[in-house]
């Protein structure tokens, strides 16, 4: 699946996107897999309360299943103004 990173998440990881082979059942499982890769991923995912996730461009939550998902995007909360 494609994993996209936006704003400071992208800055901490150092990539705008990557293709990931995963057996993760949920978004949380994917985050755990990514965090175990390297310190830069662990730093990006250290505070999940500061992150939002979208699955196939639909806002979702970290307990959501990944079955059939083609794209996961991580980004900080957006503010309007």
URNORSUL-V721186 format. One record per helix or strand. SS is the DSSP state (hx for helix, st for strand). FROM is the first residue (numbers start at 1). LEN is the number of residues. If there is no record, write none. Layout:
SS:FROM:LEN
SS:FROM:LEN
//
This chain:
st:2:4
hx:8:6
st:17:3
st:26:1
hx:27:11
hx:39:6
hx:48:3
st:52:4
st:58:3
st:65:1
st:71:5
//
